[in-house]
Structures are given as C-alpha cells and as structure tokens.
Amino acid sequence: MKRWILALIMLPVLVASCCPKHRKKPAMRYDRPLPPGEYALRKITDPSEIPDFSMACNDLTNLRKAVAHSLSYLHKPSSKTFYPSGQITHSQALESVQAFADMLDSGLSGRQLNDEILISFDVYTSVGCDDRGTVLFTGYYTPIFEGSLERTAQFTYPLYEQPDDLVKGPDGEILGRRDPGGGIGTYPDRASIEDSGMLEGKELVYLGDPFEAYIAHVQGSAKVRLPDGNITTVGYAANNGHEYKSVAQELVRDGKIDADQISLATMIAYFKKYKDQVSKYVRRNPRFVFFRKEGGPPVGCLNEPVTPVRSIATDKSIFPRASLSFISTTLPRAVGGSAIKQAYTGFALDQDAGGAIRAPGRCDVYMGEGEMAGKLAGQTYQEGRLYYLFLKSDEIVLE
C-alpha cells in the first residue's frame, strides 16, 4: 500500500518558499533522481562520520514494536522478491533487524546499547539529494473524520473502493483501465471520474466535507468516526495512474494564500470558507485514489502497522524495505497542545512509501493519528541525515 502523504500537499510550495527572498541560496532539489548505476546508500568508513547514537539509546519508546513489524514482513517469502536492494541482500536485512531485536530483548539500553551497536553494525548513509547526505524530512499522519456508511443529509462526499476495471501489474503498479474488448487504456482522470458517475455502487464511506475527502486521498488512509461512535478505517488500495499535481501550489499561484502562509491548516480554513472552490482546485490534480476497508491500526506499504516516529517512508525502488534506520534532524513534539520543534535523533524502521517520497533526498516520518498528529506532520519540514545499520560483513561494500 502506498500512502499519498502530507508531503504531496506541501512539498512543491515549500521547496519554492523555504528560504526568505533576501537569501541568494537556490532551493535544494530534494527530489533529484539517483544517477544511473549509483546506489542510494554509502558505507561510512571514517569513524568520525558515524552519528552519535547515545541519546537515541536512552529513548527506546515503541521501538521494539516497530522492529517486530519489520521482522514480520521480512519473514514472509514475498519480501524476498524486493531484494537485493542495491547491494543489500534479504538475509543481510533480516539478520540485521533480528540482531537489533535481540539486543533490545536482552535489556541493553543507554551506553551499553550504544557500545554494542558500534561493535556489531556497519553504518551506511543516504547519499541524499546532493551526494553529501542532505535529506529533507517531512511528516504524514492518519486523520480521523466524522462520517457515515450511508449517504445522509450531512455526509455526502464518498470515498470509493477500487473499481473492477482497474488493472495493476505484479508489483501493484497501475497499468490502466481494461476495456470491454480486453485491451488496456488510460484510466480516466479525477474530473472525468467524478462527472461520469462511473463509480456508483463502489462507495465505502461518506464524509461531511469535500476537502476532508481530498485529504484522505492525499494521506492514503483515514479513520472515520461513525454516528454510533464506532470507528472504521479505510486504507489505500490503488490510484488511477495519473501524476499528482499540488493543490497548494495552485492556491499560491492564484494568489489565494501567500506562499509563506501555506500549510494544511490554512488550506482547511480557506476551503471551509469557500467550499464552492474545493472542486475547482482538487480537479486540477488528476490523480484519484481508491480505498479498501481495513481493521486494526494504520499500515504502510509493507502491509504491516506503522508506529509513530518509528516508521519512515522512503523511495522503495532504492532503499531496503523494513531495514533498521537512524534519523538525525529536527522534529516537532506535542507540548501542551502546541507543536514545539526540537533537535531529534532516533532509530526507525523503513516501512512505508509515498508518491512524493522519491529519490535519496526525501524521507517522511509517520506522526500518528488524529488532530495533534496532523499538527506535528504539518510542521515537519527540515533537512537532516538518514542512516541505515547492517551487521558487519565483508561481503557488502557500497562505494
């Protein structure tokens, strides 16, 4: 399952406006593709460049749970089809995560854990967007909306399940729409889908606000509180195969919201005031997302649960799935109802993907569920470094 995350709303605008106008430094191309024949990870051979794990070794909250989800995935035979990843083998990824789990299970923490990591693991760095390790970290979350399983006077905006005529490839890639003759053509864009009524009968759940429905499309999942108080979860199933176009960028281009003021919160406020403009702007994005009902917690592209702050989303075409990683950046945390940004280092597991998370210079951090998680995700936008840890081996050298 791929998540179309908060970064999809924000990234094109933020990249253009992250620096004040008086600065001459050009905007960094965080989505710069990995050059052909090169690897996303580079082994660190200079000990002075290895990050400091000591603070992270003192805060292991929810880490073992996230590790268990990666082990669950890596023990599935299907996970082997995505390896080798670069020069990382499936056995290297599995054995490394298992070794880290054993360390945690043994009760190691603090300085003891830090020392054992340095003894047992090699450290690899993402080459980043500039071949010097620069990575842009953003955030995503699972929203909770009010809704209904039936159309009512209050809830009229549906989320749809995957249609029968949508054709996927073996790895989930969208191939198009199967026609009556058996051929495959381009699937209709958002406007055509909405105007045609072609998805009638495929409604999963109804929401009460058109922009909330669009946020669900961007996030790729949502929890919906039903009138009886029960909560149902919908997750990403597929999309119509069209490229994403940023609504935030369109609002700035039309002068509706200033570039230095654009955020998910200002967009929600704008569309609550001007509901008649929601359709006009979201239709500029031709991508349309289909959902499926899910039980339990939100899951990532590995079909395993994601854990706040411990799960990250990266470009799965170049980074090793489910592997143990380490992030060093600035993240917001909740303090008395507010989001306060602080320097952060911590272990995470690479368990998700997203449409805007492409290339070695991008990483998205899962911030959790609900309103506060949304605030944290909306304020996560910071450069940093992304590392991976693998058991020491003479067999793997990334140059």
C-alpha positions, 0 to 999 in steps of 0.5 A: 500500500502506498500512502499519498502523504502530507508531503504531496500537499506541501512539498512543491510550495515549500521547496519554492518558499523555504528560504526568505527572498533576501537569501541568494541560496537556490532551493535544494532539489530534494527530489533529484533522481539517483544517477544511473548505476549509483546506489542510494546508500554509502558505507561510512568508513571514517569513524568520525562520520558515524552519528552519535547514537547515545541519546537515541539509546536512552529513548527506546519508546515503541521501538521494539514494536516497530522492529517486530513489524519489520521482522514480520514482513521480512519473514514472509517469502514475498519480501524476498522478491524486493531484494537485493536492494542495491547491494543489500541482500534479504538475509543481510536485512533480516539478520540485521533487524533480528540482531537489533531485536535481540539486543533490545530483548536482552535489556541493553539500553543507554551506553551499553546499547550504544557500545554494542551497536558500534561493535556489531553494525556497519553504518551506511548513509543516504547519499541524499539529494546532493551526494553529501547526505542532505535529506529533507524530512517531512511528516504524514499522519492518519486523520480521523473524520466524522462520517457515515456508511450511508449517504445522509443529509450531512455526509455526502462526499464518498470515498470509493473502493477500487473499481473492477476495471482497474488493472495493476501489474505484479508489483501493484503498479497501475497499468490502466483501465481494461476495456470491454474488448480486453485491451488496456487504456488510460484510466480516466482522470479525477474530473472525468471520474467524478462527472461520469458517475462511473463509480456508483455502487463502489462507495465505502464511506461518506464524509461531511466535507469535500476537502476532508475527502481530498485529504484522505486521498492525499494521506492514503488512509483515514479513520472515520468516526461513525454516528454510533461512535464506532470507528472504521478505517479505510486504507489505500488500495490503488490510484488511477495512474495519473501524476499528482499535481499540488493543490497548494501550489495552485492556491499560491499561484492564484494568489489565494494564500501567500506562499509563506502562509501555506500549510494544511491548516490554512488550506482547511480554513480557506476551503471551509470558507469557500467550499464552492472552490474545493472542486475547482482546485482538487480537479486540477490534480488528476490523480484519484485514489481508491480505498479498501476497508481495513481493521486494526491500526494504520499500515504502510506499504509493507502491509504491516502497522506503522508506529509513530516516529518509528516508521519512515517512508522512503523511495522503495525502488532504492532503499531496503524495505523494513531495514533498521534506520537512524534519523538525525534532524529536527522534529516537532513534539506535542507540548501542551497542545502546541507543536514545539520543534526540537533537535531529534535523533532516533532509530526507525524502521523503513516501512512505508512509501509515498508518491512524493517520497522519491529519490535519496533526498526525501524521507517522511516520518509517520506522526500518528493519528488524529488532530495533534498528529496532523499538527506535528506532520504539518510542521515537519519540514527540515533537512537532516541525515538518514542512516541505515545499520547492517551487521558487519560483513565483508561481503557488502561494500557500497562505494 
